[in-house]
Amino acid sequence: MKLRLLLSFFLLSFISFSQTETDIQLAQYYYSNGDFEKATTYYEKIYNSTPTRVYFNRYFECLVQIKDYKTAEKIIKKQVSQNKGEVELRVTLGQFYEDANEPAKAKKTYEDIIGDIGSNPSQTISVYQAFVSKGKLDLAKAALDKGRKEAPSYPFNFQYADFYALSGNKKEMVREYLDYVETQPTILETIETAIGQRVNLTNSESADFIMLKESLLQRAQKANSSIIFSQMLVWMNIQNRNFSGAFNQVIALDKRMNNDGYQVFELGNICLENKEYETARKCYNYVMQLGENNPIYFEALKSLLNARYTELTTNRSYSQTEIDATLVDYENAITKVGKSKLSVSLTVEYSHILAFYANKSEKAIEVLTKLLETPGLTDIQKAQIKMQLADIEVLGGDIWEASLLYMQIDTDFKFEAIGNEAKFKNARVFYFDGEFDFAQSQLSVLKEATSRVIANDALQLSVMITDNFGLDSNFEAMSWFASSELLIEQHKYTEAFQLFDSIQINFPYHSLADEILFRKAKAMEMQGQWQKALDYYEDLMKFHEKDILADDALFRMADIYENILLNKEKALELYKQLVIDYKGSLFSAEARKRIRILRGDKNVEGEDDEL
């Protein structure tokens, strides 16, 4: 008997649940199709059995749509009575009276809501937001005015600024933000973010930008004014990419605060990140001129050299005068820091510039050989020096001396990143010499390297050898190609290109055609001839869009537009093309990340298929 009753209970419960689900589906169907009469029937039934806010909202909306104002008023007043603290319901009641053509009741409802505002700021903000959600800005402003009167110690600046922004009064919006940050300087970043979202800071000719600048200048120039406005002028110029203007502002600010150049140094770092090398150097030089006793003197010195080094190695567009000035800066810095850990890294960079940019390989080798004799060097420092020495030996043509150095590093650091890098470079030496089988044996080990970059480079070279060196008849073409790559490493670009052309003439249908275009493009990049590099990449895309290097070429083009030519729109277009046309590309994840950065997305690491 008990079992029968229990089964009956579960059966009735299941039938009831199934019926409710059916009613919900029908209600949603009729609502979506605009048949509010039928939807009302079902929502009434659902709401009576399950009086949640979701079903109330739908039921109430349907009643208003079919103009059953009596029932609608009844249920919303009941909701208001049951939820006295929820001001949004009271505002909805007022809106209902407006829709029902009862303006007197609507006015009374709104007046009561505002009249009930007391000294609790949270209550004022809730009322303000409820009115804004219904588009009732005048009432929202009245709520703020009442709240400020009842709680004079609470600023409400954010809410007033929001109101003025919604009303299109940007000047008053800015005034509220600036009033607030003057009394609460700790929220500077929050205020800057809020202004940045509502004022066009990229166009210095826009009315918004001019208005903000004038507002900040007026406050900054007042006697005994807060330094916060000078800081905001620096920030505004940075947003506008007016780095020279930011430099002038931050210098004045630093002198006023006697701040040891800290903010100037930070601006230098920002300029460096944005590839504004000249202004970055000005910032670091300013800090250094404060004297060697300055707490960040050596940081500024290191950053100054880093700015010069990065500009040379990134832009690759330089004069002999710039090379000479860079070398002098390094020589002075190495002398100042003396024998230290910093001097080792600076000397390695110095030798790199000597060999690869000043065409002084012999002097670079002499400098590094002497550096290796320095007492107290760590094993990793010795390896770094040997790596630079080996690279310069390749540049100078002594590839087997380079090979010995690479093997020493590989032996000493077999399971570490620098060891893997040395093994890869040594494999390339054998590749340059036409020892393709031995090179492949080394590359196969590196495919499992812990360094993703080395593993990818090893895989790419291995695949290239496999694809283009399968038959005896291909040896000559492949050997010429490898020799051409060595010539590029040695900066003998004319000879390399002549050998590339010989391959194309003697082996017109060889599978190396796309590789040749890619290497020519990379050679142009090494010389800072960016447009010629783009031309070669475009030819590769045009004639070999289905080949293995097509996505590599597309990524390099996008990177040049983004980081060298600073054409963000073109870069974004090319990154999107890569993601869409080459879904399996190794560059796909990085391209997506860069798309998010260029769009200004907050979460640049997240997954996002929206392009």
N, C-alpha and C positions, 0 to 999 in steps of 0.2 A: 504493500500500500504506500509506504513512504517513498519507495523507488518510483512508483507511478506518479506521485505528486511532484517529485523532484524533476522528472522528465517533462511533465506538463509545464512546470515553471520555466524551464530552460527553453522549451518550444515556444511558449508565449513571448519570452524575452527576445528570442531570435526573430520572431515574426514582427514584433514591435520595432526592433532595430532595423530590420529590412525595410519596413514601411517608412520609417523616418528617413532612411537613406534615399528612398525613392522620392519622398516629398522634397528633400533638399535638391535633388537633381532636377526635378520638375520646376521647382521655384527658380533655380538658377537659369534654367533653359528659358522660361518665360520672361524673366528679368532681362537676360541678355538680348532677347529678341524684341524688347520694348512692349511686351504684352503685360502691362502692370496690373490689369484687372485680375488675370489668372494668377500672376505671381503673388498678389496680395492674399489670395485665398490660402495658398500654401505657406507663405511666410507667417500669416496669422497663426496657423496651426503649429508651425515649428516654434514660433516665439512663445506661445502659450505653454508649450511643453519644455522648451529649453530657452529661458529668457536671458540669453547672453547679449553682450553689447553688439556683436556682429549681426545677429539676427534682428535685434532692435533697429539698428541702422537701416537694414534692408527693408524691413517691414514699414518703418516710418517713412522712408523715401517713397515706397510704393503708394502709401496712403496720400502723401502730398501730390504725387503724380496724378492720381485719380481724383484729387480734390476732395477727399474725405477728411476735411479739416477737423471735424468734431472728434473722430476717433484718433486722429493724429495728435491733437492737442491733449487728449486724455492720456495717451501712453507716454508722451514726452514729459508732461507734468508729473506723472507718476515716477518716471526715471529721475527727474530733478529732485523730487521729494526723497527718493531712496538714496540718492548720491549727492548730498548737499554740498560737498566740498569740490565737486567737479564743475568748474566754471565753464568748461567747454559745452556742457549740456545746456547751461543757462543761456549761453550765446546762441546755441542752436535753437532754443525756444524763441529768442528774440527774432532770429532770422525766419523762423516759421511764421510768426505774426506778420512779418513784412510780406512774406509770400502769400499769406491768407488775406492780405489787404486790410490789416488791422494795425495801422501805424501808431496809434495811441498806446496799445498794449506793447508794441515793440519798443517804443521810446521808454515806457515805464520799466520794462525788463532791463534794458541797457543802463538806465539811470540807477536802478537798484544794484546792478552788478558793480558799477563804478563806486556807488555810495558805500558799498560794503567793504571797499578796500581799506585795510588798516595799516599798521606799522610793520607788517611782515613783508619783506621785499619779495619773497618767493610767491606770495599771493599776487602781488602786482605784476610780476613777470608772467605768471600763468594767465592772468586776465589779458595782458598785452598780447601774448602769443595766440590766445583764443580769438581775439578780434582780428589779428593779422591773418589767421588762417581762413577767416571769412571775407578777407579783403576790406575790412572796415578800419581804414587807417586813421580817420578822425577820432573814432572811439578809442583806438589803440593809443593815440597820443594823449587823449583825455585820461586814460588809465595811468599812463606814465606820470602825467602832471599831478594826479591825485596821490600816486605812490611817492613821488618826490616830496610832496607836501607832508605826508604822514610819516615818512622815514627820511628826513633830510640828511642823515649821516650816510645813507646808502647812495652811491653815485647814479646808478641806472644809465651810465654813459654808453655802455654797449647797446642797450635797448634803444636809447635815443638815436644813436648812430645808425642802427638798423632801420629805425623808422624813417630817418632822413634819406637813407639810401633807397628805400622802397618808394619814397616820395619823389625821388629824382633830385634831391637837394644835396649834392655831393659836398658843397662847401660847409654846410652845417654838420654833415656827417663827419668830415675831417676835424672840425672844431671839437666835437664831442670826443673823438678818439684822442686828440692831442691834450684836451683838458684832463682826460683820464690818465694818460701815461705820464703827465707832469706830476700827478700826485702819487702814482703807483709805477715808478720806473722799472720795477722787477718784471712787469708784464710787457716790456718793450717788444720782444719777439712776437708775442700774441697780437699786439697792435699792428706791427709791421705786416704780419700775415693777413690780418683782416683788411688793412688798407690795400695790400697787394691784390687781393681778390676782387676789389671793387673800383680800383683806380688803374687806368692804363699807364703803366710805368715804362713801357717799351718805346713810346713815341713822345719825345721831348717837346714836340710841337702841339700836342693835344691840349685842349683846355683843362682837362683833369690834371695833367702833369704840371702845367704852369700854375694852376691854383694851389696844388699841394706844395710845390716849391716855394711859392710866395708865402704861404701860411707858415711853413717851417722857418724861412728866413726871417720873417717878422718876429717870431718868438725867439729865435736863436740870437738875434741882434739886440734884444732888450738887455738892459743892464741887469746883472745878477741872474740872467736866465739859466734854466737848467741845461746841462750839457746834453741832455737826452735829445734835444732838437738838432744839435750838431751831429750827433750820432745817426740820427734819422736821415740827415742830408747825405751822409756818407752812404748809408744803405740805399737811398733813392738813386744816387748816381751809379751804384753798382748794378742795381736792377736795370738801369737804362744803358748799361755797358759804357758809361762815361767814366772810365777808370782814371783818366787824368783829373777830372773834376773831383772824384772821390779822393784821389791822392792829395789835392790841395786842401780839401776839407779835413782829412785825417791828420795832416801835418799841423794845421792850426789847432785841432783838438788835442793833439799830443802835447803841443807846447803849453796849451792852457792847463792841461791836467798834470803836466810834468810826469808822464806815464812811461818813461824809459823806452818809448818806441814800440810797445807791445801791439797796439792797434795798427800801427803802420806796418809792422811785421805780418800781422794777420791779413792785412790788405794785400801785401806782397804775395802771400800764399794764394789768395783768391785770384789775383791777376795771373799767377803762374798756371793755375787750373784752367783759366779761360784763355790761355795762350797770349796774354798781353805782356810779352816779355820785357819790353822797354820800361813800362810802368812798374813791373815787378822788380826790376833791377834798381829803379829809383828808390823804391821802398826799402830794399835791403841796404842800399848805400846810405840812406838816411840813418838807419839804425847803427850802422858801422861807424858813421861820423860822430856818434855820441860817445865813442871811445871804447877802448878794449876792456875797460872795467864794467861796461854795461853788461847786465846779466845775460842778455841774449846776443851778445856780440858775435860769438862763434857760430851760433845758429844762423844768424844773418849772413855771415861769411859763407857758410856751407850752402845756404839757400841761394845766394848770389851766383855761386859757381854752378849750382844745379840749374839755375835759370839759363845761364849761358850754354851749358852742356845740352840741356833739353832743346833749346832753340836751334842749336847747330844740328843735332841729330834728328830732330823732327822736321823742321822746315827745309833743311838742306839747301837753303838759299843764303849765301853769305859771301862777303868780300874778304880779301886777304887782310884788310885792316881789322875786320871783326875777328878773324882767326888769331891775329897777332895780339889783339887786346885780350882775348880769352886766355891765351897762353900766359900773358903777363899776369893776369888775375890769379891764375892757378899757381904760378911760380911764387908770387907774393904770399898767397895763402899757405902754401906748403912751408915756406920759411917761417911764417908766423906761428903755425900750430906746432912746429918742431916734430920730433919723433913721437908719434902717437898713433892710436888706432885710426883716427881721422886722417892723418897724413898718408897712411897706406892707401885708403880708398881714393883720396884726392890724387895721389901719384898715379894710380892705375887709370883714372879718368884722364889725367894729363897726358899720359903716354898714348891713350887711345886717340886723343885729338891730334897729337903730334904725328902719329902714323897715318890715320885715316882721313884727316882733313888738312893737315899742314904739309903732307908729303915728306915727312921726316922720319921714316921707319928706322933708320940706323940709330938716330938719337933716342927714339922711343925704346929700342931694344937695349941700348946702353943704360937708360934710366931704370928699366925694369930689372935688368941683370944686377945692377947695383942695389936696387931695393930688395932683391932676394937675399942679399948678404946681411941685411939688417938683423941684429940679434933680437931674440924674443918674439919673432913672428909665430903666430899660431899655424897649425897645419892648414886650416881653411884659408888663411891669408896667403900662404905659399901657393896653394892651389889656384886661387884667384889671380895671382901674379903670373903663374905659369900659363893659365888659360889665355890671358891677354898677350903674353909672349908668343904663344903658339898661333894665335889669330894673326899677329903681326908677321910671323914667319910665313904664313900662307900668303899674306899680302905681298911679301917680298919675294916669293917664289920658292922658298926652301920648305916644301911641303913635308919632307921626311923628317926634318928637324921638328916641325910642328907635330908630326905624328908621334914622335918620341915623347914630347911633352904631354900630349893628350893621353897617351897610354899610361904615363906616370900618374896622372890625376885619376884616371879610371881605376888603376890598381889601388890607389890610396883611399878612394871614396866609391868603392864598387856599388854600394847599395844606397847612395845618396844622390840628390838631384845634380850636384856639380859633377859627380862621376858619370851619370847618365849623359849629361851634356857633352862631356869630353869624349865618351864612347861614340856618340852620334857624330861629333865633328871629325873623329878619326875615321869613322866609316865613310864620311864624305871625302876624306883625303884619298882613300882607296878607290872610291867612285871617280874622283877627278882623274886618277891615273889609269882608269879603264879596268880595274880589278873588280868587276861587277859581282862575281860570285862571292868573293870575300866580303865585300861591302854588304851584300844581302845577308850573309851569316851574322854580321854584327847588328844589322837593322832588325832582324827577326827577334833578337833578344830584347831590343829596346821597345818593341810593340807593347810589352807588359810593364814599361817603366812607370814609376810612381808619378813622375811629372807628366801631366796631361799634354803639355805643349811638346815635350820631347817625344812622347809616344805618338802624337799626331804627326809630327814632322818625320819621324822614322817610318811610319806607315805610308805617308805620302810619297817619300822617296822610294820606298820599297815597291809600291804599286807602280810608280813611274818606270822603274827599271824593268819590272815584270812585263808591263804592257808594251814596252818598246825594245826589249832585248830578248826576243824569243827565238830568233833564227840567226844562223851564222852570217847571213847577208846583211843583217842589221847591225853588226858589230861596228863597222866603220862609221855609220851615221851616229850611233850611240856614243862612240868614242869621241867624235867631233863635238857632239853636244856637251858631253861632260867637260871637255877641254874649254868649251865656250863658257861654261859656268865658272870654271876656275879663273878664267880671264876676267870675268865680272867681279869675282871676289878680289882680284888684284887691281880693280879699277881700270882695266884695259878695255874700255867699252867699245872703242872702234874695232879693235881686233876681234872681240867677241861677236859683234854684230856681223862682221865679214864672214866669220866661220858659220854663224847661224844661216846667213844667206847662201853659203856654199852647200849646206845641207839641203835647203829648199830647192836649189838648182839641180843638184845631183840626185836627190831623192824626193822628187816633187809630190809623191803620194804617201810619204812616210807619216806614220801616226804621231810623229813628234811635232807636227805643225802647230797644235794648240799650245804645247809646252814652249815652243820657241816664242810665240806671241806673249805668253805669260812672263817668260824670263826677260824679254825686251822691256815689257812694262815695268817689271821690278827694277831693272837697270835704270830706267828713267826716274823712278822714284828715288833711287840712291843718289841721283844727281840733282834732285829737286826740280825736275822738269815734269811737273804734275799734269799739264795738259797733254803732253806726249804720252805719258803713262796711261791716261784715260783713253787716248785714241787707240792704243794697243789693246787695252782691255775691251773696248767697244768692238774692235775687230774680232777679238776672240768670241765675244758674245754673238756677234753677227754670223760668223762662219762655223762656230763650234758650240752652239748653245746646248747640244745634247751630250757633249763630252765632259769628262770628269772634272775639268778645271773651270767650268762655266760658273759654278756657284762661288768658287774662289775669286774669280775675276769680278763678279758682281759685288761681293763683299768688300773687296779692295776699292772699287769705285765708290761705294757708299761711304767707306771710311775716309777717303780723300775728300769727298764733298763735305763730310761732317767736320773733320778735324783739321784739314789744311785750308780748303777754300771757304770754309764756314758757311756753306750753302745748306742750311738745315732742311729746307723744303725738298731739295733734290735728294739729299741723303735719306730722308724719310721715305720718299717714293721708291728708292732702290732697295732699301731694307724690306719694305713691304713686298716688292717684286720677288726678292729672294725667298721670303717665307712662303709666299703663295706658289711660286713656280718650282721651288726646290725644297720640298717638305722634308726630305730625308737628309738634308745638308748638315754637316757638322757645325755650320755657322748659324743654323736656325735659331737655337736658344739665345745666342748672343745678339742676333739681329732683332729678336723680339724684345730683349732687354733694352736695346738702343732705341727701338720704336717707342717704348714707354717713356724713356728719358726725354726724347725729342718732343713727345706730346705733352710732357710735363706731368705724367701720371705720378701719384704719390707712392704707389707700391710698384717699384721697378723690377722687383724680383719675382712677383707673383705670376701665376698663369693667367693668360688673357688671350683668347682667340679673336677678340674684336680688333680688326685692323682698319 
